Amino acid sequence: MLPKLSYAGGFAADNYWSSSQNSTNANNAWNQNFNNGNQFDNNKNNTLRVRPVRGFQYGT
């Protein structure tokens, strides 16, 4: 996904929350760094960016 960011537009080179909670620590959720491509978990009390995404079906 990282190489295709220019198609979506409006991304800051920063950390964004995912919708996935850490399965071993309910206080943490996963996030994506759109500067370097790293993924890591972070405490849910921390402030990170979000990107709303509308549901879609693959291939449409």
Phi and psi restraints in degrees (range 20) as a CNS / XPLOR table:
assign (resid 1 and name C) (resid 2 and name N)
       (resid 2 and name CA) (resid 2 and name C) 1.0 -53.1 20.0 2
assign (resid 2 and name N) (resid 2 and name CA)
       (resid 2 and name C) (resid 3 and name N) 1.0 -44.5 20.0 2
assign (resid 2 and name C) (resid 3 and name N)
       (resid 3 and name CA) (resid 3 and name C) 1.0 -66.3 20.0 2
assign (resid 3 and name N) (resid 3 and name CA)
       (resid 3 and name C) (resid 4 and name N) 1.0 -16.8 20.0 2
assign (resid 3 and name C) (resid 4 and name N)
       (resid 4 and name CA) (resid 4 and name C) 1.0 -97.7 20.0 2
assign (resid 4 and name N) (resid 4 and name CA)
       (resid 4 and name C) (resid 5 and name N) 1.0 10.2 20.0 2
assign (resid 4 and name C) (resid 5 and name N)
       (resid 5 and name CA) (resid 5 and name C) 1.0 -58.9 20.0 2
assign (resid 5 and name N) (resid 5 and name CA)
       (resid 5 and name C) (resid 6 and name N) 1.0 -33.3 20.0 2
assign (resid 5 and name C) (resid 6 and name N)
       (resid 6 and name CA) (resid 6 and name C) 1.0 -63.1 20.0 2
assign (resid 6 and name N) (resid 6 and name CA)
       (resid 6 and name C) (resid 7 and name N) 1.0 -25.8 20.0 2
assign (resid 6 and name C) (resid 7 and name N)
       (resid 7 and name CA) (resid 7 and name C) 1.0 -71.1 20.0 2
assign (resid 7 and name N) (resid 7 and name CA)
       (resid 7 and name C) (resid 8 and name N) 1.0 -34.0 20.0 2
assign (resid 7 and name C) (resid 8 and name N)
       (resid 8 and name CA) (resid 8 and name C) 1.0 -81.1 20.0 2
assign (resid 8 and name N) (resid 8 and name CA)
       (resid 8 and name C) (resid 9 and name N) 1.0 -39.2 20.0 2
assign (resid 8 and name C) (resid 9 and name N)
       (resid 9 and name CA) (resid 9 and name C) 1.0 72.9 20.0 2
assign (resid 9 and name N) (resid 9 and name CA)
       (resid 9 and name C) (resid 10 and name N) 1.0 157.6 20.0 2
assign (resid 9 and name C) (resid 10 and name N)
       (resid 10 and name CA) (resid 10 and name C) 1.0 76.1 20.0 2
assign (resid 10 and name N) (resid 10 and name CA)
       (resid 10 and name C) (resid 11 and name N) 1.0 10.7 20.0 2
assign (resid 10 and name C) (resid 11 and name N)
       (resid 11 and name CA) (resid 11 and name C) 1.0 -85.9 20.0 2
assign (resid 11 and name N) (resid 11 and name CA)
       (resid 11 and name C) (resid 12 and name N) 1.0 133.4 20.0 2
assign (resid 11 and name C) (resid 12 and name N)
       (resid 12 and name CA) (resid 12 and name C) 1.0 -89.2 20.0 2
assign (resid 12 and name N) (resid 12 and name CA)
       (resid 12 and name C) (resid 13 and name N) 1.0 147.9 20.0 2
assign (resid 12 and name C) (resid 13 and name N)
       (resid 13 and name CA) (resid 13 and name C) 1.0 -76.8 20.0 2
assign (resid 13 and name N) (resid 13 and name CA)
       (resid 13 and name C) (resid 14 and name N) 1.0 78.0 20.0 2
assign (resid 13 and name C) (resid 14 and name N)
       (resid 14 and name CA) (resid 14 and name C) 1.0 -152.1 20.0 2
assign (resid 14 and name N) (resid 14 and name CA)
       (resid 14 and name C) (resid 15 and name N) 1.0 -176.5 20.0 2
assign (resid 14 and name C) (resid 15 and name N)
       (resid 15 and name CA) (resid 15 and name C) 1.0 -89.2 20.0 2
assign (resid 15 and name N) (resid 15 and name CA)
       (resid 15 and name C) (resid 16 and name N) 1.0 136.3 20.0 2
assign (resid 15 and name C) (resid 16 and name N)
       (resid 16 and name CA) (resid 16 and name C) 1.0 -126.1 20.0 2
assign (resid 16 and name N) (resid 16 and name CA)
       (resid 16 and name C) (resid 17 and name N) 1.0 140.0 20.0 2
assign (resid 16 and name C) (resid 17 and name N)
       (resid 17 and name CA) (resid 17 and name C) 1.0 -67.4 20.0 2
assign (resid 17 and name N) (resid 17 and name CA)
       (resid 17 and name C) (resid 18 and name N) 1.0 146.5 20.0 2
assign (resid 17 and name C) (resid 18 and name N)
       (resid 18 and name CA) (resid 18 and name C) 1.0 -99.6 20.0 2
assign (resid 18 and name N) (resid 18 and name CA)
       (resid 18 and name C) (resid 19 and name N) 1.0 -179.7 20.0 2
assign (resid 18 and name C) (resid 19 and name N)
       (resid 19 and name CA) (resid 19 and name C) 1.0 -94.8 20.0 2
assign (resid 19 and name N) (resid 19 and name CA)
       (resid 19 and name C) (resid 20 and name N) 1.0 7.9 20.0 2
assign (resid 19 and name C) (resid 20 and name N)
       (resid 20 and name CA) (resid 20 and name C) 1.0 -102.2 20.0 2
assign (resid 20 and name N) (resid 20 and name CA)
       (resid 20 and name C) (resid 21 and name N) 1.0 122.2 20.0 2
assign (resid 20 and name C) (resid 21 and name N)
       (resid 21 and name CA) (resid 21 and name C) 1.0 -79.8 20.0 2
assign (resid 21 and name N) (resid 21 and name CA)
       (resid 21 and name C) (resid 22 and name N) 1.0 149.3 20.0 2
assign (resid 21 and name C) (resid 22 and name N)
       (resid 22 and name CA) (resid 22 and name C) 1.0 -67.4 20.0 2
assign (resid 22 and name N) (resid 22 and name CA)
       (resid 22 and name C) (resid 23 and name N) 1.0 124.2 20.0 2
assign (resid 22 and name C) (resid 23 and name N)
       (resid 23 and name CA) (resid 23 and name C) 1.0 -70.5 20.0 2
assign (resid 23 and name N) (resid 23 and name CA)
       (resid 23 and name C) (resid 24 and name N) 1.0 -18.0 20.0 2
assign (resid 23 and name C) (resid 24 and name N)
       (resid 24 and name CA) (resid 24 and name C) 1.0 -104.6 20.0 2
assign (resid 24 and name N) (resid 24 and name CA)
       (resid 24 and name C) (resid 25 and name N) 1.0 -7.2 20.0 2
assign (resid 24 and name C) (resid 25 and name N)
       (resid 25 and name CA) (resid 25 and name C) 1.0 -147.0 20.0 2
assign (resid 25 and name N) (resid 25 and name CA)
       (resid 25 and name C) (resid 26 and name N) 1.0 102.4 20.0 2
assign (resid 25 and name C) (resid 26 and name N)
       (resid 26 and name CA) (resid 26 and name C) 1.0 -66.0 20.0 2
assign (resid 26 and name N) (resid 26 and name CA)
       (resid 26 and name C) (resid 27 and name N) 1.0 -13.9 20.0 2
assign (resid 26 and name C) (resid 27 and name N)
       (resid 27 and name CA) (resid 27 and name C) 1.0 -80.8 20.0 2
assign (resid 27 and name N) (resid 27 and name CA)
       (resid 27 and name C) (resid 28 and name N) 1.0 -11.0 20.0 2
assign (resid 27 and name C) (resid 28 and name N)
       (resid 28 and name CA) (resid 28 and name C) 1.0 -116.2 20.0 2
assign (resid 28 and name N) (resid 28 and name CA)
       (resid 28 and name C) (resid 29 and name N) 1.0 153.3 20.0 2
assign (resid 28 and name C) (resid 29 and name N)
       (resid 29 and name CA) (resid 29 and name C) 1.0 -134.6 20.0 2
assign (resid 29 and name N) (resid 29 and name CA)
       (resid 29 and name C) (resid 30 and name N) 1.0 160.8 20.0 2
assign (resid 29 and name C) (resid 30 and name N)
       (resid 30 and name CA) (resid 30 and name C) 1.0 -83.7 20.0 2
assign (resid 30 and name N) (resid 30 and name CA)
       (resid 30 and name C) (resid 31 and name N) 1.0 147.4 20.0 2
assign (resid 30 and name C) (resid 31 and name N)
       (resid 31 and name CA) (resid 31 and name C) 1.0 -140.0 20.0 2
assign (resid 31 and name N) (resid 31 and name CA)
       (resid 31 and name C) (resid 32 and name N) 1.0 162.5 20.0 2
assign (resid 31 and name C) (resid 32 and name N)
       (resid 32 and name CA) (resid 32 and name C) 1.0 -119.4 20.0 2
assign (resid 32 and name N) (resid 32 and name CA)
       (resid 32 and name C) (resid 33 and name N) 1.0 130.8 20.0 2
assign (resid 32 and name C) (resid 33 and name N)
       (resid 33 and name CA) (resid 33 and name C) 1.0 -94.0 20.0 2
assign (resid 33 and name N) (resid 33 and name CA)
       (resid 33 and name C) (resid 34 and name N) 1.0 115.8 20.0 2
assign (resid 33 and name C) (resid 34 and name N)
       (resid 34 and name CA) (resid 34 and name C) 1.0 -90.4 20.0 2
assign (resid 34 and name N) (resid 34 and name CA)
       (resid 34 and name C) (resid 35 and name N) 1.0 11.6 20.0 2
assign (resid 34 and name C) (resid 35 and name N)
       (resid 35 and name CA) (resid 35 and name C) 1.0 -93.7 20.0 2
assign (resid 35 and name N) (resid 35 and name CA)
       (resid 35 and name C) (resid 36 and name N) 1.0 -46.2 20.0 2
assign (resid 35 and name C) (resid 36 and name N)
       (resid 36 and name CA) (resid 36 and name C) 1.0 -119.3 20.0 2
assign (resid 36 and name N) (resid 36 and name CA)
       (resid 36 and name C) (resid 37 and name N) 1.0 -3.3 20.0 2
assign (resid 36 and name C) (resid 37 and name N)
       (resid 37 and name CA) (resid 37 and name C) 1.0 85.9 20.0 2
assign (resid 37 and name N) (resid 37 and name CA)
       (resid 37 and name C) (resid 38 and name N) 1.0 -1.5 20.0 2
assign (resid 37 and name C) (resid 38 and name N)
       (resid 38 and name CA) (resid 38 and name C) 1.0 -70.1 20.0 2
assign (resid 38 and name N) (resid 38 and name CA)
       (resid 38 and name C) (resid 39 and name N) 1.0 150.2 20.0 2
assign (resid 38 and name C) (resid 39 and name N)
       (resid 39 and name CA) (resid 39 and name C) 1.0 -122.8 20.0 2
assign (resid 39 and name N) (resid 39 and name CA)
       (resid 39 and name C) (resid 40 and name N) 1.0 138.1 20.0 2
assign (resid 39 and name C) (resid 40 and name N)
       (resid 40 and name CA) (resid 40 and name C) 1.0 -157.3 20.0 2
assign (resid 40 and name N) (resid 40 and name CA)
       (resid 40 and name C) (resid 41 and name N) 1.0 167.1 20.0 2
assign (resid 40 and name C) (resid 41 and name N)
       (resid 41 and name CA) (resid 41 and name C) 1.0 -98.4 20.0 2
assign (resid 41 and name N) (resid 41 and name CA)
       (resid 41 and name C) (resid 42 and name N) 1.0 154.5 20.0 2
assign (resid 41 and name C) (resid 42 and name N)
       (resid 42 and name CA) (resid 42 and name C) 1.0 -147.8 20.0 2
assign (resid 42 and name N) (resid 42 and name CA)
       (resid 42 and name C) (resid 43 and name N) 1.0 151.0 20.0 2
assign (resid 42 and name C) (resid 43 and name N)
       (resid 43 and name CA) (resid 43 and name C) 1.0 -62.5 20.0 2
assign (resid 43 and name N) (resid 43 and name CA)
       (resid 43 and name C) (resid 44 and name N) 1.0 135.9 20.0 2
assign (resid 43 and name C) (resid 44 and name N)
       (resid 44 and name CA) (resid 44 and name C) 1.0 -64.5 20.0 2
assign (resid 44 and name N) (resid 44 and name CA)
       (resid 44 and name C) (resid 45 and name N) 1.0 -16.3 20.0 2
assign (resid 44 and name C) (resid 45 and name N)
       (resid 45 and name CA) (resid 45 and name C) 1.0 -77.9 20.0 2
assign (resid 45 and name N) (resid 45 and name CA)
       (resid 45 and name C) (resid 46 and name N) 1.0 -13.3 20.0 2
assign (resid 45 and name C) (resid 46 and name N)
       (resid 46 and name CA) (resid 46 and name C) 1.0 -75.9 20.0 2
assign (resid 46 and name N) (resid 46 and name CA)
       (resid 46 and name C) (resid 47 and name N) 1.0 150.4 20.0 2
assign (resid 46 and name C) (resid 47 and name N)
       (resid 47 and name CA) (resid 47 and name C) 1.0 -94.3 20.0 2
assign (resid 47 and name N) (resid 47 and name CA)
       (resid 47 and name C) (resid 48 and name N) 1.0 117.3 20.0 2
assign (resid 47 and name C) (resid 48 and name N)
       (resid 48 and name CA) (resid 48 and name C) 1.0 -130.8 20.0 2
assign (resid 48 and name N) (resid 48 and name CA)
       (resid 48 and name C) (resid 49 and name N) 1.0 167.8 20.0 2
assign (resid 48 and name C) (resid 49 and name N)
       (resid 49 and name CA) (resid 49 and name C) 1.0 -73.3 20.0 2
assign (resid 49 and name N) (resid 49 and name CA)
       (resid 49 and name C) (resid 50 and name N) 1.0 159.6 20.0 2
assign (resid 49 and name C) (resid 50 and name N)
       (resid 50 and name CA) (resid 50 and name C) 1.0 -130.3 20.0 2
assign (resid 50 and name N) (resid 50 and name CA)
       (resid 50 and name C) (resid 51 and name N) 1.0 156.3 20.0 2
assign (resid 50 and name C) (resid 51 and name N)
       (resid 51 and name CA) (resid 51 and name C) 1.0 -136.6 20.0 2
assign (resid 51 and name N) (resid 51 and name CA)
       (resid 51 and name C) (resid 52 and name N) 1.0 100.9 20.0 2
assign (resid 51 and name C) (resid 52 and name N)
       (resid 52 and name CA) (resid 52 and name C) 1.0 -62.6 20.0 2
assign (resid 52 and name N) (resid 52 and name CA)
       (resid 52 and name C) (resid 53 and name N) 1.0 139.5 20.0 2
assign (resid 52 and name C) (resid 53 and name N)
       (resid 53 and name CA) (resid 53 and name C) 1.0 -131.2 20.0 2
assign (resid 53 and name N) (resid 53 and name CA)
       (resid 53 and name C) (resid 54 and name N) 1.0 128.4 20.0 2
assign (resid 53 and name C) (resid 54 and name N)
       (resid 54 and name CA) (resid 54 and name C) 1.0 -79.9 20.0 2
assign (resid 54 and name N) (resid 54 and name CA)
       (resid 54 and name C) (resid 55 and name N) 1.0 141.0 20.0 2
assign (resid 54 and name C) (resid 55 and name N)
       (resid 55 and name CA) (resid 55 and name C) 1.0 -62.0 20.0 2
assign (resid 55 and name N) (resid 55 and name CA)
       (resid 55 and name C) (resid 56 and name N) 1.0 147.6 20.0 2
assign (resid 55 and name C) (resid 56 and name N)
       (resid 56 and name CA) (resid 56 and name C) 1.0 -153.3 20.0 2
assign (resid 56 and name N) (resid 56 and name CA)
       (resid 56 and name C) (resid 57 and name N) 1.0 165.1 20.0 2
assign (resid 56 and name C) (resid 57 and name N)
       (resid 57 and name CA) (resid 57 and name C) 1.0 -104.8 20.0 2
assign (resid 57 and name N) (resid 57 and name CA)
       (resid 57 and name C) (resid 58 and name N) 1.0 137.9 20.0 2
assign (resid 57 and name C) (resid 58 and name N)
       (resid 58 and name CA) (resid 58 and name C) 1.0 -57.5 20.0 2
assign (resid 58 and name N) (resid 58 and name CA)
       (resid 58 and name C) (resid 59 and name N) 1.0 134.6 20.0 2
assign (resid 58 and name C) (resid 59 and name N)
       (resid 59 and name CA) (resid 59 and name C) 1.0 90.3 20.0 2
assign (resid 59 and name N) (resid 59 and name CA)
       (resid 59 and name C) (resid 60 and name N) 1.0 3.7 20.0 2
